[in-house]
Structure formats: C-alpha cells, structure tokens
C-alpha cells in the first residue's frame, strides 16, 4: 500500500465518522420542544402578571373610550 492510498483510506474513515449523525435529529427535536415549552411557560407567567394585565386593560379602555374626530 502506498502512502497516498493509505492517506485516502484514512481520510475516508474520518469523513465517515463525521457524517454519521444517527440520532441527532431526535435530540434536536427534543431540545427544540423543550425550549418552546420553556418559552411558553415564561410568556404565560409574564402575561398573567399584574403589570401586563393592568397595561392591557388601560390600552383597551383607552381605545374604547376615544371618539373619532
């Protein structure tokens, strides 16, 4: 075996190792779902807080009480 063919064989093995992504998509979907659930929980807590509720009520009351010119 020449040095060139040994190098090619070695590079092919390395590239096969880097291309092997079995199971990665499942982990990526799980992490994405977990991140989405965490964001939803944070938004739920923020929106149900007193400050946001008061601000939304003020905006809606102001919009409904204004008369067009």
DRENROTOR-233228 format. One record per residue: residue number from 0; residue in one letter; x, y, z of N, C-alpha, C in turn. Coordinates in pm, 1 decimal. Layout:
<pts>
<pt><i>NUM</i><aa>A</aa><n_u>X</n_u><n_v>Y</n_v><n_w>Z</n_w><ca_u>X</ca_u><ca_v>Y</ca_v><ca_w>Z</ca_w><c_u>X</c_u><c_v>Y</c_v><c_w>Z</c_w></pt>
...
</pts>
This chain:
<pts>
<pt><i>0</i><aa>X</aa><n_u>85.5</n_u><n_v>-116.8</n_v><n_w>0.0</n_w><ca_u>0.0</ca_u><ca_v>0.0</ca_v><ca_w>0.0</ca_w><c_u>90.3</c_u><c_v>123.5</c_v><c_w>0.0</c_w></pt>
<pt><i>1</i><aa>X</aa><n_u>60.4</n_u><n_v>214.1</n_v><n_w>-87.5</n_w><ca_u>140.6</ca_u><ca_v>335.7</ca_v><ca_w>-94.4</ca_w><c_u>92.7</c_u><c_v>434.1</c_v><c_w>11.1</c_w></pt>
<pt><i>2</i><aa>X</aa><n_u>173.6</n_u><n_v>533.6</n_v><n_w>32.9</n_w><ca_u>137.4</ca_u><ca_v>637.1</ca_v><ca_w>129.7</ca_w><c_u>10.9</c_u><c_v>709.4</c_v><c_w>85.2</c_w></pt>
<pt><i>3</i><aa>X</aa><n_u>0.5</n_u><n_v>732.9</n_v><n_w>-44.2</n_w><ca_u>-116.4</ca_u><ca_v>803.4</ca_v><ca_w>-98.0</ca_w><c_u>-244.7</c_u><c_v>724.8</c_v><c_w>-72.7</c_w></pt>
<pt><i>4</i><aa>X</aa><n_u>-243.8</n_u><n_v>595.1</n_v><n_w>-99.7</n_w><ca_u>-365.0</ca_u><ca_v>515.2</ca_v><ca_w>-79.5</ca_w><c_u>-397.8</c_u><c_v>501.5</c_v><c_w>69.0</c_w></pt>
<pt><i>5</i><aa>X</aa><n_u>-296.3</n_u><n_v>494.5</n_v><n_w>153.6</n_w><ca_u>-319.6</ca_u><ca_v>489.2</ca_v><ca_w>298.0</ca_w><c_u>-382.2</c_u><c_v>619.2</c_v><c_w>346.6</c_w></pt>
<pt><i>6</i><aa>X</aa><n_u>-335.0</n_u><n_v>730.1</n_v><n_w>292.3</n_w><ca_u>-391.0</ca_u><ca_v>859.5</ca_v><ca_w>329.1</ca_w><c_u>-536.6</c_u><c_v>870.7</c_v><c_w>285.4</c_w></pt>
<pt><i>7</i><aa>X</aa><n_u>-566.2</n_u><n_v>826.8</n_v><n_w>164.6</n_w><ca_u>-703.4</ca_u><ca_v>830.7</ca_v><ca_w>114.2</ca_w><c_u>-794.5</c_u><c_v>743.9</c_v><c_w>200.8</c_w></pt>
<pt><i>8</i><aa>X</aa><n_u>-748.0</n_u><n_v>624.8</n_v><n_w>236.0</n_w><ca_u>-826.6</ca_u><ca_v>535.3</ca_v><ca_w>321.3</ca_w><c_u>-853.2</c_u><c_v>599.4</c_v><c_w>456.7</c_w></pt>
<pt><i>9</i><aa>X</aa><n_u>-752.1</n_u><n_v>659.6</n_v><n_w>514.1</n_w><ca_u>-766.4</ca_u><ca_v>725.4</ca_v><ca_w>643.7</ca_w><c_u>-864.5</c_u><c_v>842.7</c_v><c_w>635.5</c_w></pt>
<pt><i>10</i><aa>X</aa><n_u>-854.5</n_u><n_v>922.4</n_v><n_w>531.0</n_w><ca_u>-945.0</ca_u><ca_v>1036.1</ca_v><ca_w>515.0</ca_w><c_u>-1089.0</c_u><c_v>991.4</c_v><c_w>494.4</c_w></pt>
<pt><i>11</i><aa>X</aa><n_u>-1109.0</n_u><n_v>881.7</n_v><n_w>423.7</n_w><ca_u>-1244.9</ca_u><ca_v>829.1</ca_v><ca_w>405.4</ca_w><c_u>-1303.7</c_u><c_v>783.8</c_v><c_w>538.3</c_w></pt>
<pt><i>12</i><aa>X</aa><n_u>-1223.6</n_u><n_v>718.5</n_v><n_w>619.3</n_w><ca_u>-1272.0</ca_u><ca_v>675.4</ca_v><ca_w>751.2</ca_w><c_u>-1308.1</c_u><c_v>795.5</c_v><c_w>837.7</c_w></pt>
<pt><i>13</i><aa>X</aa><n_u>-1225.6</n_u><n_v>897.9</n_v><n_w>834.5</n_w><ca_u>-1255.3</ca_u><ca_v>1018.5</ca_v><ca_w>911.4</ca_w><c_u>-1382.6</c_u><c_v>1086.2</c_v><c_w>862.6</c_w></pt>
<pt><i>14</i><aa>X</aa><n_u>-1398.6</n_u><n_v>1094.7</n_v><n_w>731.9</n_w><ca_u>-1518.9</ca_u><ca_v>1158.9</ca_v><ca_w>679.1</ca_w><c_u>-1643.0</c_u><c_v>1077.4</c_v><c_w>712.4</c_w></pt>
<pt><i>15</i><aa>X</aa><n_u>-1631.1</n_u><n_v>944.1</n_v><n_w>715.5</n_w><ca_u>-1744.3</ca_u><ca_v>860.5</ca_v><ca_w>755.0</ca_w><c_u>-1781.7</c_u><c_v>884.8</c_v><c_w>900.8</c_w></pt>
<pt><i>16</i><aa>X</aa><n_u>-1683.5</n_u><n_v>906.4</n_v><n_w>986.3</n_w><ca_u>-1712.6</ca_u><ca_v>935.0</ca_v><ca_w>1126.7</ca_w><c_u>-1786.0</c_u><c_v>1067.5</c_v><c_w>1142.5</c_w></pt>
<pt><i>17</i><aa>X</aa><n_u>-1746.7</n_u><n_v>1167.6</n_v><n_w>1066.9</n_w><ca_u>-1810.5</ca_u><ca_v>1297.9</ca_v><ca_w>1077.6</ca_w><c_u>-1949.4</c_u><c_v>1300.3</c_v><c_w>1014.8</c_w></pt>
<pt><i>18</i><aa>X</aa><n_u>-1974.6</n_u><n_v>1214.7</n_v><n_w>918.5</n_w><ca_u>-2105.0</ca_u><ca_v>1210.7</ca_v><ca_w>852.3</ca_w><c_u>-2207.1</c_u><c_v>1128.8</c_v><c_w>929.5</c_w></pt>
<pt><i>19</i><aa>X</aa><n_u>-2163.7</n_u><n_v>1047.4</n_v><n_w>1022.1</n_w><ca_u>-2254.4</ca_u><ca_v>960.9</ca_v><ca_w>1096.2</ca_w><c_u>-2331.5</c_u><c_v>1044.4</c_v><c_w>1197.6</c_w></pt>
<pt><i>20</i><aa>X</aa><n_u>-2455.8</n_u><n_v>1077.0</n_v><n_w>1166.2</n_w><ca_u>-2537.4</ca_u><ca_v>1162.0</ca_v><ca_w>1253.1</ca_w><c_u>-2663.0</c_u><c_v>1089.8</c_v><c_w>1299.0</c_w></pt>
<pt><i>21</i><aa>X</aa><n_u>-2657.8</n_u><n_v>960.4</n_v><n_w>1313.6</n_w><ca_u>-2775.0</ca_u><ca_v>886.0</ca_v><ca_w>1358.7</ca_w><c_u>-2816.1</c_u><c_v>932.8</c_v><c_w>1497.4</c_w></pt>
<pt><i>22</i><aa>X</aa><n_u>-2943.8</n_u><n_v>961.1</n_v><n_w>1514.5</n_w><ca_u>-2996.2</ca_u><ca_v>1003.0</ca_v><ca_w>1642.9</ca_w><c_u>-2991.5</c_u><c_v>1152.1</c_v><c_w>1668.0</c_w></pt>
<pt><i>23</i><aa>X</aa><n_u>-2922.3</n_u><n_v>1225.5</n_v><n_w>1584.6</n_w><ca_u>-2911.0</ca_u><ca_v>1369.2</ca_v><ca_w>1607.8</ca_w><c_u>-3044.7</c_u><c_v>1439.8</c_v><c_w>1590.1</c_w></pt>
<pt><i>24</i><aa>X</aa><n_u>-3124.1</n_u><n_v>1399.9</n_v><n_w>1492.4</n_w><ca_u>-3249.3</ca_u><ca_v>1471.0</ca_v><ca_w>1468.4</ca_w><c_u>-3344.7</c_u><c_v>1453.5</c_v><c_w>1586.0</c_w></pt>
<pt><i>25</i><aa>X</aa><n_u>-3346.4</n_u><n_v>1337.9</n_v><n_w>1648.5</n_w><ca_u>-3433.5</ca_u><ca_v>1315.7</ca_v><ca_w>1763.4</ca_w><c_u>-3394.3</c_u><c_v>1407.0</c_v><c_w>1878.8</c_w></pt>
<pt><i>26</i><aa>X</aa><n_u>-3267.5</n_u><n_v>1419.3</n_v><n_w>1903.6</n_w><ca_u>-3220.7</ca_u><ca_v>1506.6</ca_v><ca_w>2011.2</ca_w><c_u>-3251.4</c_u><c_v>1652.3</c_v><c_w>1978.3</c_w></pt>
<pt><i>27</i><aa>X</aa><n_u>-3233.1</n_u><n_v>1691.3</n_v><n_w>1853.7</n_w><ca_u>-3261.1</ca_u><ca_v>1829.2</ca_v><ca_w>1814.6</ca_w><c_u>-3408.9</c_u><c_v>1861.7</c_v><c_w>1831.3</c_w></pt>
<pt><i>28</i><aa>X</aa><n_u>-3497.1</n_u><n_v>1769.2</n_v><n_w>1792.1</n_w><ca_u>-3640.5</ca_u><ca_v>1792.1</ca_v><ca_w>1810.3</ca_w><c_u>-3676.7</c_u><c_v>1800.1</c_v><c_w>1958.2</c_w></pt>
<pt><i>29</i><aa>X</aa><n_u>-3617.2</n_u><n_v>1715.2</n_v><n_w>2039.3</n_w><ca_u>-3645.5</ca_u><ca_v>1717.0</ca_v><ca_w>2182.5</ca_w><c_u>-3600.1</c_u><c_v>1848.5</c_v><c_w>2245.1</c_w></pt>
<pt><i>30</i><aa>X</aa><n_u>-3481.5</n_u><n_v>1895.5</n_v><n_w>2208.3</n_w><ca_u>-3432.7</ca_u><ca_v>2022.2</ca_v><ca_w>2263.5</ca_w><c_u>-3517.6</c_u><c_v>2139.2</c_v><c_w>2215.6</c_w></pt>
<pt><i>31</i><aa>X</aa><n_u>-3558.7</n_u><n_v>2136.3</n_v><n_w>2090.2</n_w><ca_u>-3645.5</ca_u><ca_v>2242.1</ca_v><ca_w>2038.0</ca_w><c_u>-3779.5</c_u><c_v>2243.9</c_v><c_w>2107.9</c_w></pt>
<pt><i>32</i><aa>X</aa><n_u>-3836.6</n_u><n_v>2127.0</n_v><n_w>2132.8</n_w><ca_u>-3964.5</ca_u><ca_v>2118.6</ca_v><ca_w>2204.0</ca_w><c_u>-3950.2</c_u><c_v>2167.7</c_v><c_w>2347.3</c_w></pt>
<pt><i>33</i><aa>X</aa><n_u>-3841.6</n_u><n_v>2131.6</n_v><n_w>2410.7</n_w><ca_u>-3817.0</ca_u><ca_v>2176.4</ca_v><ca_w>2547.9</ca_w><c_u>-3800.3</c_u><c_v>2327.9</c_v><c_w>2553.8</c_w></pt>
<pt><i>34</i><aa>X</aa><n_u>-3727.9</n_u><n_v>2384.3</n_v><n_w>2459.3</n_w><ca_u>-3709.1</ca_u><ca_v>2529.8</ca_v><ca_w>2455.2</ca_w><c_u>-3841.0</c_u><c_v>2601.0</c_v><c_w>2429.0</c_w></pt>
<pt><i>35</i><aa>X</aa><n_u>-3924.0</n_u><n_v>2546.8</n_v><n_w>2340.0</n_w><ca_u>-4054.1</ca_u><ca_v>2607.9</ca_v><ca_w>2311.3</ca_w><c_u>-4144.7</c_u><c_v>2602.7</c_v><c_w>2433.7</c_w></pt>
<pt><i>36</i><aa>X</aa><n_u>-4143.7</n_u><n_v>2491.7</n_v><n_w>2505.6</n_w><ca_u>-4225.4</ca_u><ca_v>2479.8</ca_v><ca_w>2626.3</ca_w><c_u>-4177.5</c_u><c_v>2576.4</c_v><c_w>2734.7</c_w></pt>
<pt><i>37</i><aa>X</aa><n_u>-4047.2</n_u><n_v>2591.9</n_v><n_w>2748.6</n_w><ca_u>-3993.3</ca_u><ca_v>2685.3</ca_v><ca_w>2848.1</ca_w><c_u>-4030.3</c_u><c_v>2828.7</c_v><c_w>2813.2</c_w></pt>
<pt><i>38</i><aa>X</aa><n_u>-4022.0</n_u><n_v>2864.5</n_v><n_w>2685.4</n_w><ca_u>-4060.1</ca_u><ca_v>2998.9</ca_v><ca_w>2642.6</ca_w><c_u>-4208.6</c_u><c_v>3022.9</c_v><c_w>2665.7</c_w></pt>
<pt><i>39</i><aa>X</aa><n_u>-4291.8</n_u><n_v>2923.7</n_v><n_w>2636.3</n_w><ca_u>-4435.8</ca_u><ca_v>2936.7</ca_v><ca_w>2659.4</ca_w><c_u>-4465.3</c_u><c_v>2956.6</c_v><c_w>2807.8</c_w></pt>
<pt><i>40</i><aa>X</aa><n_u>-4395.6</n_u><n_v>2884.9</n_v><n_w>2894.1</n_w><ca_u>-4416.0</ca_u><ca_v>2899.7</ca_v><ca_w>3038.4</ca_w><c_u>-4376.3</c_u><c_v>3038.9</c_v><c_w>3086.1</c_w></pt>
<pt><i>41</i><aa>X</aa><n_u>-4264.7</n_u><n_v>3089.1</n_v><n_w>3037.0</n_w><ca_u>-4220.2</ca_u><ca_v>3223.8</ca_v><ca_w>3075.4</ca_w><c_u>-4319.4</c_u><c_v>3328.4</c_v><c_w>3027.0</c_w></pt>
<pt><i>42</i><aa>X</aa><n_u>-4364.2</n_u><n_v>3317.7</n_v><n_w>2902.5</n_w><ca_u>-4461.9</ca_u><ca_v>3413.4</ca_v><ca_w>2849.8</ca_w><c_u>-4593.5</c_u><c_v>3406.4</c_v><c_w>2926.1</c_w></pt>
<pt><i>43</i><aa>X</aa><n_u>-4636.2</n_u><n_v>3287.0</n_v><n_w>2964.6</n_w><ca_u>-4759.2</ca_u><ca_v>3271.4</ca_v><ca_w>3041.7</ca_w><c_u>-4749.3</c_u><c_v>3343.7</c_v><c_w>3175.3</c_w></pt>
<pt><i>44</i><aa>X</aa><n_u>-4636.6</n_u><n_v>3327.8</n_v><n_w>3242.9</n_w><ca_u>-4617.0</ca_u><ca_v>3393.9</ca_v><ca_w>3372.4</ca_w><c_u>-4612.7</c_u><c_v>3545.2</c_v><c_w>3355.1</c_w></pt>
<pt><i>45</i><aa>X</aa><n_u>-4544.0</n_u><n_v>3593.3</n_v><n_w>3252.3</n_w><ca_u>-4531.7</ca_u><ca_v>3737.6</ca_v><ca_w>3230.3</ca_w><c_u>-4666.5</c_u><c_v>3799.0</c_v><c_w>3195.0</c_w></pt>
<pt><i>46</i><aa>X</aa><n_u>-4739.2</n_u><n_v>3736.0</n_v><n_w>3103.9</n_w><ca_u>-4866.8</ca_u><ca_v>3792.3</ca_v><ca_w>3059.0</ca_w><c_u>-4970.6</c_u><c_v>3788.7</c_v><c_w>3170.0</c_w></pt>
<pt><i>47</i><aa>X</aa><n_u>-4966.2</n_u><n_v>3689.6</n_v><n_w>3255.9</n_w><ca_u>-5062.4</ca_u><ca_v>3682.1</ca_v><ca_w>3365.2</ca_w><c_u>-5021.7</c_u><c_v>3765.9</c_v><c_w>3486.0</c_w></pt>
<pt><i>48</i><aa>X</aa><n_u>-4911.1</n_u><n_v>3834.9</n_v><n_w>3478.0</n_w><ca_u>-4868.9</ca_u><ca_v>3922.1</ca_v><ca_w>3586.9</ca_w><c_u>-4956.7</c_u><c_v>4046.4</c_v><c_w>3595.5</c_w></pt>
<pt><i>49</i><aa>X</aa><n_u>-4957.2</n_u><n_v>4111.5</n_v><n_w>3710.9</n_w><ca_u>-5042.3</ca_u><ca_v>4228.7</ca_v><ca_w>3733.6</ca_w><c_u>-5006.4</c_u><c_v>4344.9</c_v><c_w>3642.3</c_w></pt>
<pt><i>50</i><aa>X</aa><n_u>-4879.5</n_u><n_v>4366.5</n_v><n_w>3618.2</n_w><ca_u>-4837.7</ca_u><ca_v>4479.7</ca_v><ca_w>3536.1</ca_w><c_u>-4887.6</c_u><c_v>4470.5</c_v><c_w>3393.5</c_w></pt>
<pt><i>51</i><aa>X</aa><n_u>-4876.6</n_u><n_v>4354.9</n_v><n_w>3333.9</n_w><ca_u>-4920.1</ca_u><ca_v>4336.7</ca_v><ca_w>3195.5</ca_w><c_u>-5071.7</c_u><c_v>4343.5</c_v><c_w>3186.5</c_w></pt>
<pt><i>52</i><aa>X</aa><n_u>-5140.4</n_u><n_v>4281.7</n_v><n_w>3282.1</n_w><ca_u>-5286.9</ca_u><ca_v>4284.2</ca_v><ca_w>3282.2</ca_w><c_u>-5337.8</c_u><c_v>4426.9</c_v><c_w>3295.7</c_w></pt>
<pt><i>53</i><aa>X</aa><n_u>-5278.8</n_u><n_v>4503.7</n_v><n_w>3385.1</n_w><ca_u>-5319.0</ca_u><ca_v>4643.1</ca_v><ca_w>3403.7</ca_w><c_u>-5291.9</c_u><c_v>4725.0</c_v><c_w>3278.4</c_w></pt>
<pt><i>54</i><aa>X</aa><n_u>-5177.0</n_u><n_v>4705.6</n_v><n_w>3217.1</n_w><ca_u>-5142.7</ca_u><ca_v>4779.9</ca_v><ca_w>3096.0</ca_w><c_u>-5237.4</c_u><c_v>4745.0</c_v><c_w>2981.8</c_w></pt>
<pt><i>55</i><aa>X</aa><n_u>-5269.7</n_u><n_v>4617.7</n_v><n_w>2964.6</n_w><ca_u>-5362.2</ca_u><ca_v>4576.8</ca_v><ca_w>2858.6</ca_w><c_u>-5501.9</c_u><c_v>4633.6</c_v><c_w>2882.1</c_w></pt>
<pt><i>56</i><aa>X</aa><n_u>-5547.6</n_u><n_v>4632.2</n_v><n_w>3007.0</n_w><ca_u>-5678.9</ca_u><ca_v>4689.7</ca_v><ca_w>3038.5</ca_w><c_u>-5680.4</c_u><c_v>4839.0</c_v><c_w>3009.4</c_w></pt>
<pt><i>57</i><aa>X</aa><n_u>-5572.0</n_u><n_v>4908.3</n_v><n_w>3041.1</n_w><ca_u>-5564.2</ca_u><ca_v>5052.1</ca_v><ca_w>3015.4</ca_w><c_u>-5566.1</c_u><c_v>5080.2</c_v><c_w>2865.6</c_w></pt>
<pt><i>58</i><aa>X</aa><n_u>-5494.9</n_u><n_v>5002.1</n_v><n_w>2788.0</n_w><ca_u>-5492.2</ca_u><ca_v>5022.0</ca_v><ca_w>2642.4</ca_w><c_u>-5630.1</c_u><c_v>4998.3</c_v><c_w>2582.7</c_w></pt>
<pt><i>59</i><aa>X</aa><n_u>-5695.6</n_u><n_v>4891.0</n_v><n_w>2623.8</n_w><ca_u>-5828.5</ca_u><ca_v>4859.7</ca_v><ca_w>2569.7</ca_w><c_u>-5930.7</c_u><c_v>4963.3</c_v><c_w>2613.6</c_w></pt>
<pt><i>60</i><aa>X</aa><n_u>-5928.0</n_u><n_v>5004.5</n_v><n_w>2739.7</n_w><ca_u>-6021.4</ca_u><ca_v>5105.8</ca_v><ca_w>2788.9</ca_w><c_u>-6001.2</c_u><c_v>5237.3</c_v><c_w>2716.0</c_w></pt>
<pt><i>61</i><aa>X</aa><n_u>-5875.8</n_u><n_v>5275.6</n_v><n_w>2695.5</n_w><ca_u>-5845.9</ca_u><ca_v>5399.9</ca_v><ca_w>2624.3</ca_w><c_u>-5893.1</c_u><c_v>5392.4</c_v><c_w>2479.3</c_w></pt>
<pt><i>62</i><aa>X</aa><n_u>-5872.5</n_u><n_v>5279.1</n_v><n_w>2415.7</n_w><ca_u>-5914.4</ca_u><ca_v>5263.8</ca_v><ca_w>2276.0</ca_w><c_u>-6066.2</c_u><c_v>5267.0</c_v><c_w>2263.2</c_w></pt>
<pt><i>63</i><aa>X</aa><n_u>-6137.4</n_u><n_v>5209.9</n_v><n_w>2358.0</n_w><ca_u>-6284.0</ca_u><ca_v>5206.6</ca_v><ca_w>2351.0</ca_w><c_u>-6347.8</c_u><c_v>5338.5</c_v><c_w>2393.6</c_w></pt>
<pt><i>64</i><aa>X</aa><n_u>-6279.8</n_u><n_v>5416.7</n_v><n_w>2476.5</n_w><ca_u>-6338.4</ca_u><ca_v>5541.5</ca_v><ca_w>2525.5</ca_w><c_u>-6314.1</c_u><c_v>5659.4</c_v><c_w>2432.0</c_w></pt>
<pt><i>65</i><aa>X</aa><n_u>-6217.6</n_u><n_v>5649.8</n_v><n_w>2341.8</n_w><ca_u>-6191.0</ca_u><ca_v>5758.8</ca_v><ca_w>2247.8</ca_w><c_u>-6297.5</c_u><c_v>5762.3</c_v><c_w>2139.4</c_w></pt>
<pt><i>66</i><aa>X</aa><n_u>-6338.5</n_u><n_v>5884.2</n_v><n_w>2105.1</n_w><ca_u>-6435.4</ca_u><ca_v>5900.6</ca_v><ca_w>1996.2</ca_w><c_u>-6362.8</c_u><c_v>5956.7</c_v><c_w>1874.9</c_w></pt>
<pt><i>67</i><aa>X</aa><n_u>-6404.6</n_u><n_v>5916.6</n_v><n_w>1755.0</n_w><ca_u>-6338.4</ca_u><ca_v>5969.5</ca_v><ca_w>1635.3</ca_w><c_u>-6365.4</c_u><c_v>6118.4</c_v><c_w>1617.6</c_w></pt>
<pt><i>68</i><aa>X</aa><n_u>-6274.7</n_u><n_v>6189.6</n_v><n_w>1555.5</n_w><ca_u>-6289.9</ca_u><ca_v>6334.4</ca_v><ca_w>1534.0</ca_w><c_u>-6375.7</c_u><c_v>6362.6</c_v><c_w>1415.2</c_w></pt>
</pts>
